[in-house]
Amino acid sequence: MASEHQSHHIQALTDTNYTTWSKEMKALLRFKGLWRLVNGKEKRPGTAGTEQDAWDVKQDRAAGKIMLNIVPEQRVHIRQHQDDPSTA
C-alpha cells in the first residue's frame, strides 16, 4: 500500500506544457491539502495565534511546491507573487 507521505512528481512548468502542468499541480496541491488555500476558498484567519500560524505554514508549503515545479527560466513570470500562491 502506498504511503500517504509518498513523494509525487510532476513535470515542471515550461513554456509549452501549461495545460498538463496546471491539472497535475492542482491534483498535487489537493493531495497535499493545499488547494483550497491556493484557490482562495481557505482564507487566512483574522486573529493572530495558532490558527493563523498554521495557515501561514500552509501558504509557505503551497508557494514552495509551486515554485519547485516551474523550470527556472519561467519563474520570472511569478516572481512578484511567489510568496502568495493564491495570486501566482
N, C-alpha and C positions, 0 to 999 in steps of 0.2 A: 504494500500500500504506500502511495506517495506521501511524503511528509508535507504538512501544511507550510513548513518553512523552506520547502524546495525552491531553489532559485529558478526563475523563469526568465528566459532571454528572448528579446525580440530584436529584429534588425534595426539598427539606429536610423533615425530620420536622415534622409539625404535630400537632394534637390529633385528626386524622381519618385519617391515612394510614400508620399504623404497619406494617400488613401489607406493603404495597408497599415502603415505605421500608426495612424490615428486610431484605427479599430483595435489593433493589438495593444496600444498604450492604454486605451480605455479599459480593455479587459484586464490588463495587468494592474492598473490602479484600482479597479473594482475588487480584484482578488486580494489586494493589499489593504482594502478598507479605506482607500483614499479618494475614490471617485467623487463622492458627494461633496467633499471639500473643494475639489478641483472644479466641479461644475457649478459651484456656488450655492448648492442646496444646504450645506452644512456651514452655518455662519459662525464666526468667531464669537465666543461668549463675551458678553458686555462687561462682566465683572472680573477683576483680577483674581487670580487664585489658581487652584489645581486644574480646573476645567480649561481655563484659558491657556495654561502652560501645556496641557495635553494637546490642545488644538494647535498651538504653535509648533509642537514637535511633529504632528501630522503634516502640517504645512511644509515644514522643512523636508520631511521624508518625501512628500509628493514632488516638491521642487527639485530635489536631488535626483529622484528617479527619472523625471522628465529630462533633466539636463544630461544625465549619463546615457540617455537613449537618443541623443542627437549628435550627429557627427560634428566634430569641432568647427569645420568651416561653415556650418549652418547655425551655430549658436549665436552668432552676431545678431540674428533676427529676433531673438528673445532676450538679449542681454538686459534691456531696460525693465523687463518683467520677470527676470529669473528667480526672484525671491517670492513671488506671488503666483503660484501655479494656476490660480483661477483667472488670471489675466494673460497668461503666456499663450 
